[in-house]
Amino acid sequence: MNGTGSSHQEVADIPERTCREILLTLDRLPPIIIADPVPIGQHPTSTPDGQCLYRRQLSDVRYQLAQDDTMSDPMALVRFMDRVESTDLIKGVYEGGMKTWECSVDLVNYLAEHWESLQLENKKIIELGCGSALPSIFCLQQTQSAQVHLQDYNAEVLQLITLPNLVINTVWRSSTVTANPTEEVEIPIADRRDEMAQSAAWTSIRDRCRLVAGDWRYVVDHLQQQQQQHPTAAAVSGSPRYDLILTSETIYNQASQAKLYELIKGLLAPGGMALIAAKLVYFGCDGNVHTFTQLVEGRGEFKLTRLGSYGQHIRREILKMEFL
């Protein structure tokens, strides 16, 4: 969400989206993916190439949709992209996940700076409202066995942004030396699809990750139902509760804040923590760090700690929630 004048559209009487799993597959990726680098603060040794993570370009998504004749209604997605590029959010339709927001990068920088003390190997992690999923991707890069789950309101975001970013930053980078990690890259998916599908890196991603689309109101029930329906997978992943919950730029709306609070309460494991990265002010929206702080402190169930402050004009903060 843009703190300097966010734009959003209202859509009345849109039904909430129940949750569903998004398939982890390489088959629907386009022949080529174009991505931009995202520098990781002052921590040059924190990523495999030492300098950045990669995010897929929105223009590349639009090109894929225009060229893909396998979709039942590709033009519907093209029209969806038209709306995405003209607004930060559309209530009940789109929650901003196509773009990479500043607070997401703040969260990556915080994880990089405090990585050793966090001790996340063998832990369970979920990112809520993940979008480009850079914090989760960083956690995947830095661990061998942590379970990392990703949730977003929009299935389109998970399919067109989150999954490509996962592949670029893990499977592709595991076998590629980037000539200049500060410039955009073109990843030849078609030429290496079979090779990547058989790689240890892709096997690891499929074993450790899951993608969940839908409204926060239904996430806890969905994860519990999935555990009951798939006992073998449940035995591997354990409790549906998480040691670390990540979320960024998700508290701009007070109604959503209440949902997020209840979701964190329902998903956080005893002894775990939630990290919330957000701007102090979201112009044009009724939610901000102050209103979220009031909500958390008013309930009296969590300890809330301010971990850091970022930015010179529109201030940004990272908050930590832990059960009392």
ChimeraX attribute file (.defattr): number of C-alpha atoms within 10 A of each C-alpha:
attribute: neighborCount
match mode: 1-to-1
recipient: residues
	/A:1	28
	/A:2	20
	/A:3	22
	/A:4	13
	/A:5	13
	/A:6	15
	/A:7	16
	/A:8	19
	/A:9	15
	/A:10	11
	/A:11	10
	/A:12	8
	/A:13	8
	/A:14	10
	/A:15	9
	/A:16	14
	/A:17	17
	/A:18	15
	/A:19	23
	/A:20	18
	/A:21	15
	/A:22	17
	/A:23	14
	/A:24	16
	/A:25	13
	/A:26	17
	/A:27	12
	/A:28	13
	/A:29	17
	/A:30	20
	/A:31	14
	/A:32	15
	/A:33	21
	/A:34	19
	/A:35	22
	/A:36	17
	/A:37	18
	/A:38	18
	/A:39	18
	/A:40	20
	/A:41	16
	/A:42	11
	/A:43	15
	/A:44	14
	/A:45	12
	/A:46	21
	/A:47	17
	/A:48	17
	/A:49	17
	/A:50	13
	/A:51	19
	/A:52	22
	/A:53	27
	/A:54	25
	/A:55	26
	/A:56	27
	/A:57	19
	/A:58	18
	/A:59	12
	/A:60	16
	/A:61	19
	/A:62	17
	/A:63	12
	/A:64	19
	/A:65	21
	/A:66	13
	/A:67	11
	/A:68	14
	/A:69	11
	/A:70	9
	/A:71	11
	/A:72	8
	/A:73	11
	/A:74	16
	/A:75	14
	/A:76	12
	/A:77	16
	/A:78	17
	/A:79	12
	/A:80	15
	/A:81	18
	/A:82	12
	/A:83	15
	/A:84	21
	/A:85	14
	/A:86	11
	/A:87	17
	/A:88	21
	/A:89	22
	/A:90	16
	/A:91	15
	/A:92	18
	/A:93	18
	/A:94	21
	/A:95	22
	/A:96	27
	/A:97	25
	/A:98	26
	/A:99	19
	/A:100	21
	/A:101	17
	/A:102	19
	/A:103	23
	/A:104	24
	/A:105	21
	/A:106	24
	/A:107	25
	/A:108	22
	/A:109	20
	/A:110	20
	/A:111	19
	/A:112	23
	/A:113	15
	/A:114	10
	/A:115	15
	/A:116	9
	/A:117	8
	/A:118	11
	/A:119	10
	/A:120	20
	/A:121	14
	/A:122	12
	/A:123	16
	/A:124	24
	/A:125	26
	/A:126	26
	/A:127	24
	/A:128	25
	/A:129	28
	/A:130	30
	/A:131	30
	/A:132	27
	/A:133	29
	/A:134	24
	/A:135	24
	/A:136	27
	/A:137	23
	/A:138	23
	/A:139	20
	/A:140	24
	/A:141	17
	/A:142	17
	/A:143	15
	/A:144	13
	/A:145	16
	/A:146	20
	/A:147	25
	/A:148	24
	/A:149	19
	/A:150	24
	/A:151	29
	/A:152	27
	/A:153	26
	/A:154	23
	/A:155	20
	/A:156	19
	/A:157	23
	/A:158	28
	/A:159	19
	/A:160	23
	/A:161	24
	/A:162	26
	/A:163	23
	/A:164	22
	/A:165	26
	/A:166	25
	/A:167	21
	/A:168	22
	/A:169	21
	/A:170	20
	/A:171	21
	/A:172	21
	/A:173	18
	/A:174	18
	/A:175	11
	/A:176	9
	/A:177	11
	/A:178	11
	/A:179	9
	/A:180	11
	/A:181	18
	/A:182	15
	/A:183	13
	/A:184	16
	/A:185	20
	/A:186	12
	/A:187	17
	/A:188	14
	/A:189	20
	/A:190	16
	/A:191	11
	/A:192	12
	/A:193	16
	/A:194	12
	/A:195	12
	/A:196	20
	/A:197	15
	/A:198	10
	/A:199	15
	/A:200	12
	/A:201	18
	/A:202	22
	/A:203	13
	/A:204	16
	/A:205	19
	/A:206	13
	/A:207	16
	/A:208	18
	/A:209	18
	/A:210	17
	/A:211	22
	/A:212	23
	/A:213	24
	/A:214	20
	/A:215	21
	/A:216	24
	/A:217	18
	/A:218	17
	/A:219	21
	/A:220	19
	/A:221	15
	/A:222	18
	/A:223	20
	/A:224	14
	/A:225	12
	/A:226	16
	/A:227	18
	/A:228	12
	/A:229	11
	/A:230	10
	/A:231	12
	/A:232	11
	/A:233	13
	/A:234	16
	/A:235	10
	/A:236	11
	/A:237	17
	/A:238	13
	/A:239	14
	/A:240	19
	/A:241	22
	/A:242	24
	/A:243	19
	/A:244	22
	/A:245	25
	/A:246	23
	/A:247	26
	/A:248	27
	/A:249	24
	/A:250	23
	/A:251	28
	/A:252	26
	/A:253	16
	/A:254	17
	/A:255	11
	/A:256	16
	/A:257	19
	/A:258	15
	/A:259	16
	/A:260	20
	/A:261	17
	/A:262	14
	/A:263	17
	/A:264	22
	/A:265	18
	/A:266	15
	/A:267	21
	/A:268	23
	/A:269	20
	/A:270	12
	/A:271	11
	/A:272	18
	/A:273	22
	/A:274	25
	/A:275	23
	/A:276	24
	/A:277	28
	/A:278	31
	/A:279	28
	/A:280	19
	/A:281	21
	/A:282	22
	/A:283	16
	/A:284	15
	/A:285	17
	/A:286	13
	/A:287	21
	/A:288	22
	/A:289	21
	/A:290	11
	/A:291	18
	/A:292	20
	/A:293	14
	/A:294	10
	/A:295	15
	/A:296	17
	/A:297	13
	/A:298	10
	/A:299	9
	/A:300	11
	/A:301	13
	/A:302	16
	/A:303	13
	/A:304	19
	/A:305	13
	/A:306	13
	/A:307	13
	/A:308	14
	/A:309	16
	/A:310	15
	/A:311	12
	/A:312	7
	/A:313	8
	/A:314	13
	/A:315	13
	/A:316	21
	/A:317	20
	/A:318	22
	/A:319	17
	/A:320	18
	/A:321	22
	/A:322	19
	/A:323	16
	/A:324	10
